Amino acid sequence: MNSRPATPSTAPTTTLWRPTGPEELALVEASGWRAWPPRLPEQLIFYPVLTEDYAIRIARDWNVPASGVGYVTSFEVDTAFLARYPVQQAGGRTILELWVPADELPEFNRHIVGRITVVHEFRPQP
């Protein structure tokens, strides 16, 4: 499929969030804040989340203990493209994710509109 990325003036977008640690964030920065890095061999899916609150909980409760810092990022993706990924309920009603197969991540990245931005940073509490 040869799709051209959407632009804000031509197609609606959906805001997604991604909790992340410092290693992944450094790779996003190296991309110019425009793409998520390839998954590691044991990571079969890339999962952005649908609510900021859920991303905050993961960054604060999982990323901080695992790596000393947790970030929440926000980014826009072409809404029509996202229709191929059914919303996955990973727990309660507000624990919603998209499951993007690792081999589809390059195409997913081509449908990001604008830049990935850091919206929250969490560190261990004294």
C-alpha positions in Angstrom: 0.0 0.0 0.0 1.5 3.3 -1.0 -0.2 5.9 1.2 1.0 9.4 1.5 1.0 10.8 5.0 -1.9 13.1 5.9 -1.4 16.7 6.7 -3.5 18.7 9.2 -5.2 20.5 6.3 -6.3 17.4 4.4 -7.4 14.8 6.8 -8.6 14.5 10.4 -6.2 13.3 13.0 -6.5 11.4 16.3 -4.4 12.2 19.3 -2.5 9.2 20.8 -0.3 9.0 23.8 2.7 6.8 24.5 4.4 6.2 27.8 8.1 5.7 27.3 11.5 5.5 29.0 14.7 7.4 28.3 16.1 4.9 25.8 13.1 4.9 23.5 12.7 8.7 23.9 16.3 9.2 22.8 15.6 7.2 19.6 12.5 9.3 19.0 14.5 12.5 19.4 17.1 11.1 16.9 14.3 10.7 14.4 13.6 14.5 14.6 10.6 13.7 16.8 8.8 12.2 13.9 9.0 8.4 14.3 8.9 5.5 16.8 12.0 3.2 16.7 11.7 -0.4 15.5 10.6 -2.8 18.1 13.1 -5.1 19.8 12.8 -8.8 18.7 10.8 -9.7 21.8 8.4 -6.8 21.2 5.8 -8.1 18.8 3.5 -5.0 19.0 3.8 -1.2 19.4 1.0 0.0 21.6 0.0 3.7 21.7 -2.7 4.4 24.2 -6.0 6.3 23.8 -6.1 8.3 27.0 -3.6 10.6 28.6 -4.5 9.3 32.0 -3.6 5.8 31.1 -0.3 6.9 29.7 0.5 8.8 32.9 -0.2 5.8 35.0 2.1 3.6 32.9 4.9 6.2 32.8 4.7 6.9 36.5 4.1 3.4 37.8 6.1 1.2 35.4 8.7 3.3 33.6 10.0 5.2 36.6 10.7 2.0 38.6 12.2 0.3 35.5 14.4 3.1 34.3 14.4 6.0 36.8 12.3 8.3 34.6 9.0 8.0 32.7 7.7 10.2 29.9 4.4 10.7 28.4 4.4 11.7 24.7 1.5 12.9 22.6 1.2 12.7 18.8 -1.3 12.9 16.0 -2.0 10.2 13.5 -4.2 10.2 10.4 -7.6 9.0 11.7 -8.6 7.1 8.6 -5.3 5.1 8.7 -6.0 4.1 12.4 -9.2 2.4 11.5 -7.3 -0.7 10.6 -6.4 -1.2 14.3 -9.3 -2.1 16.5 -9.3 -0.5 20.0 -8.1 -3.1 22.6 -9.4 -2.9 26.1 -6.4 -4.0 28.2 -8.2 -3.8 31.5 -10.8 -1.5 32.8 -13.0 0.7 30.6 -10.4 3.5 30.4 -7.4 1.2 29.7 -7.5 1.4 25.9 -4.7 0.7 23.4 -4.0 0.2 19.8 -1.9 -2.9 18.9 0.2 -2.2 15.9 2.2 -5.2 14.7 5.9 -4.5 14.9 6.4 -5.1 11.2 3.7 -2.4 10.4 5.5 0.3 12.5 7.3 1.9 9.6 4.0 2.5 7.8 2.4 3.7 11.1 5.2 6.2 11.4 4.5 7.6 7.9 1.0 8.5 9.1 2.1 10.5 12.1 1.2 14.1 11.4 3.6 16.7 12.9 5.9 15.9 15.7 5.9 13.6 18.8 6.0 15.8 21.9 6.8 15.1 25.5 3.9 16.3 27.7 4.8 14.8 31.1 8.0 13.7 32.9 8.0 11.6 36.1 10.9 10.8 38.4 11.1 8.9 41.7 9.5 10.8 44.6 11.8 11.5 47.5 
